[in-house]
Amino acid sequence: MGDIWPMRAIRVPEDFVPVDRFAKESSHWVEWVETSGRPVVVTRRGRAVAVVVAPDDYFGMSESLGVLKNLAVEMQRGKAPLTLEAHAKRGPAARKKAAARAKRSAR
């Protein structure tokens, strides 16, 4: 299994752009994310307010976080956690069921 965060490293100040500039040049920045594979951090008054990432990176992070949450729930219940590979092979239905269990147990 590959890295959990496969995105390329952010380069300051190249990958940071003020929100007013981003608004004027949004098409350019979206194309830049597509071609460079690196995220763009949008800032307001010097603070990060948004990050533009490629869809594959975003959905990969979301899936990885879901796997980690499910593993944490299994560990809290005292179950031996599945390996990441075994967890990934369980399929979407099993992952959805595990996520619902995790949500119920968090209440």
N, C-alpha and C positions, 0 to 999 in steps of 0.2 A: 504494500500500500504506500502511496506517495506521501509527500509532506502534507500536513494538515492545512497549512497556509501557503499555497503554491504561488502567490503573487510575488512579483518582483519588488525589491526594496524601494521605498520612497526616497526620492532625492530632494533635499531642501536646497534652495528655494524653487528649483525647477518644477516640482510636483505640487506646489502650493500656489493657489491663485485667489485673489480677493473676489468676493461675491459680485461686486459691480462689474469687474472685468469678465468674470465667468458668464454673467448674464449677457454681455455684449458679444462674447466669443464662444458661446456654448457649443455650437456646431464644431468648431475647431477642437475644443477640449474633448468632446465625445469621440471624434475621429482619432485624436491623440491617444486616448485610453485604448481604443481598438487596435491601433498599430503598435504602440509601445508595450501594451500588456501591463502597464503600471497604473495604479490608482491616482486620481487627482484629488487633493484635499482643498476644499473651498473654505475660505476664511472670511470672518467678519470682525473688524477691529482687532486683527491679529490672532483671533481664536478660531480653531477649527469648528465649522458648523455642519459640514457635510463631506461625504467622500463619494466620488464617482468611480465605480469599479466595473470591470467587464462582467457580463452576466454569468459566465462560467465560474469566475472567482466567487461571486456573490452566492450562487447556489451551492458551490462546493463548501464554502464556509458554513452555510446554513445546515447542510447535511452533516458536516463534521460536528457542529455544535449539538445537533440532535442526537448523534451517536454518543457523544460524551455525556449528555444529560441522562440518557438511558442507562449507560454504564454506571453512573453515579447512583441512580435510583436502585439498580440491582445490588450494588455494593452496600447501600444503606439497609436494604432488606436482609443482608447477610448471605445473599446468594453469591456463588462464584460467578463473577462477570464473564461474559463471553469475550473471546478475543475480538479485535476489531474486524478481522476477516470473517469470522463466524457471524458477527452481528450484521455485517454488510450482506451476507448471503441469505439472511432471513427473509428478505423481500420487503416491499413497501407495506403490505398489509400487516405484517408482524411488527414493523417499525411504528405504524400508525397506532396499533393496539398498545404497544409499549409506551408511546407518548401519551396516550389517554390515561394509562395507569399512573404514569409519572405525574400528570396534572392532578389526578384525584388524590394521590398521596401527598402532594404539596399543600393541599388545603388544610 
